[in-house]
Amino acid sequence: MVAKKRRLTILVWLILLIVWELVTRLHLVSAILFPAPEEVWRTFVGILRQGYNGIPFWQHLGITLLRLFSAIILAIVTAVPLGLASGMSATVNGLVDSLIQFYRPIPPLAYYTLLILWFGIGESSKIILLYLAAFAPIYLAGVEGVHNLNQDYQLSAQSLGASKSQIFRWVIFPGSLPSLFTGIRTAVGVSFSTLVAAEMVASTSGIGWMVIDASKYLKSSVMFLGILILGGLGLLLDWGLRRLENAVVFWKGHQ
Amino acid sequence: MGIFLGGCQSKATTEVPNEIRIGVLNTPNDVAVARQLGYFQAAFPKQRVKFITFDSGVDANKALLAGGVDFATMGDTNGVVALAAGIPVQLCWINEICGANEALVVRKNCGIKSIHDLIGKKIATPFASTAHYSLMVALEQAGIRDQVTLLDLDTQNIVAAWQRGNIDAAYTWQPTLSQLLPESDVLVDSAALAKTGNSTGNITLVRQEFAQQQPQLTQRFIEVLNRAHQLRQTDYAKTVRAAAKQTGISVAEAKLQMNGTSWPGLSAEFSPKYLGTQVTVGQFVKEMQQTGVFMARQQTISQAPTLKQFDQFIWKGGLS
């Protein structure tokens, strides 16, 4: 079953690649609209060797990942405690929940221009944008994690004489971990999809910026390359997080 | 007999469109004047003339590539990009030559007296624009190209970043320039760079297919714009008023912006000075080719088009 699924997946990608090659080889569409696979590959090798816009490729990749991870870590550090607190205490929930529910559905681009005016055009406005995108899913996962916890576990621990901090340490926190991990994975996805927007204004580095800049000069092979890199990076990040999740929350699915 | 044949031929190849789509920039240029004074309707009574406003030549190029417009005005650097990328378009008109309306400005009282003092500073400009190219030329002439930080900001963001003190200098155009000018000094402007053989200007591109199938309409289009150029010669005040009204700015603002530009006019454009003639390549075209070489060296385009490619890029129908 698994082998069959994998075979199909590989087949789909192979067919896509062949169609791509054929379409460009037969000049069915203009090369600026659809650059050939080998052209994209040549661009990739060129950028690996000489960098893009005078900046080495690894620096573009590095700054993008730095922006993303600073935002994610900042979001984990703040949203996990707040989410758990909001799940456990009606007071905290009453204070913060409506605010977060209000800003959560707003498209980040809508307030990005404001962030630029408030925090300038440097790294801070970009990181804050990604942070705000990442915050809500983790917070919600915290609240959900506590609410979905089997009440019996808490009551049993209580009846055995566990203190409040012991219950949190041994029951609530580990019990919420599976939900928190799902939240973090969602958060990485959401802020990843905000990345290009974050790098659209006033930057001269980053993979997202590379795509934007290439579009200004109609360098479609660079745009294709940037999009492929972003897609691959997204897959890789999610794969890494799933591995981490399996290692940390090894009991997930087993009560 | 000849007439009969000619009639047949034109009927076979051309079907006169009932709509002409023109991509415009929201600046007080010849298109704005001709539009305000109704020159387009007068010249194209059988067609519906549709105007689509673009923020920059970048978007205009995308529209040309997608076949969404027949004509589009943009900076000549975007024209170089269009040629290098192989968009099927031709250059049919120079709308204006940039001068004092585009300049490199620095904050007052921050000790920057010459371009050399910009070492280590942050300079903003809208990438891929004529201002970006002029800035690069100015930096290269001073030999400090790699010793400054360049930021890609559009004009509104330049004003915001300037007010917040995020940038030390900016190469931009009017009306943004006048928003910065009270607290700034001009280091160099595009008029000075034009004297060193690095002219920039706004040009109009036409879809190749349209120009080939509709040479008469294309010819009429540039005659419409030439009418605006002639009006500027005979009645500058009226030209400014029309441009101001069309672009929604004050007459004083429009005058300030237009004073910095020059409009060559049809006979000058199709002469060796600008777009050239059937036998000679124009000076403006030569400088555009140099722009291409420069941009290829900066790796903003992958390959610099040759002078021959540039000469073929010019729609010479305007010569007749």
Contacts between the chains, C-beta under 8 A, distances in Angstrom:
chain1	res1	chain2	res2	distance
A	30	B	86	7.4
A	31	B	86	6.9
A	32	B	65	6.5
A	32	B	85	5.1
A	32	B	86	5.9
A	32	B	87	6.8
A	33	B	65	7.3
A	50	B	299	7.6
A	52	B	299	7.7
A	53	B	299	6.8
A	53	B	300	7.9
A	54	B	146	7.6
A	54	B	299	7.7
A	116	B	157	7.0
A	116	B	160	6.8
A	117	B	160	5.8
A	117	B	164	7.5
A	120	B	161	7.4
A	120	B	164	5.6
A	120	B	166	5.0
A	121	B	151	6.7
A	121	B	153	7.0
A	121	B	157	7.1
A	121	B	161	5.2
A	121	B	164	7.9
A	121	B	166	5.1
A	121	B	167	7.9
A	122	B	166	7.1
A	201	B	153	7.2
A	201	B	157	6.2
A	202	B	124	7.5
A	202	B	151	5.1
A	202	B	152	6.6
A	202	B	153	5.2
A	202	B	157	6.5
A	202	B	161	7.0
A	203	B	151	7.8
A	203	B	152	7.1
A	204	B	149	7.6
A	204	B	150	6.1
A	204	B	151	6.5
A	204	B	152	6.2
A	209	B	152	8.0
A	213	B	127	6.5
A	213	B	152	7.1
A	215	B	58	7.5
A	215	B	62	7.8
A	216	B	58	4.7
A	216	B	81	7.9
A	216	B	127	5.9
A	216	B	128	4.1
A	217	B	81	5.3
A	217	B	85	7.6
A	217	B	128	6.0
A	217	B	300	5.2
A	217	B	301	6.0
A	218	B	61	6.2
A	218	B	62	7.7
A	218	B	65	7.1
A	218	B	81	5.8
A	218	B	82	7.5
A	218	B	85	4.0
A	218	B	87	7.3
A	219	B	85	7.6
A	219	B	301	7.7
A	219	B	302	6.8
A	220	B	85	8.0
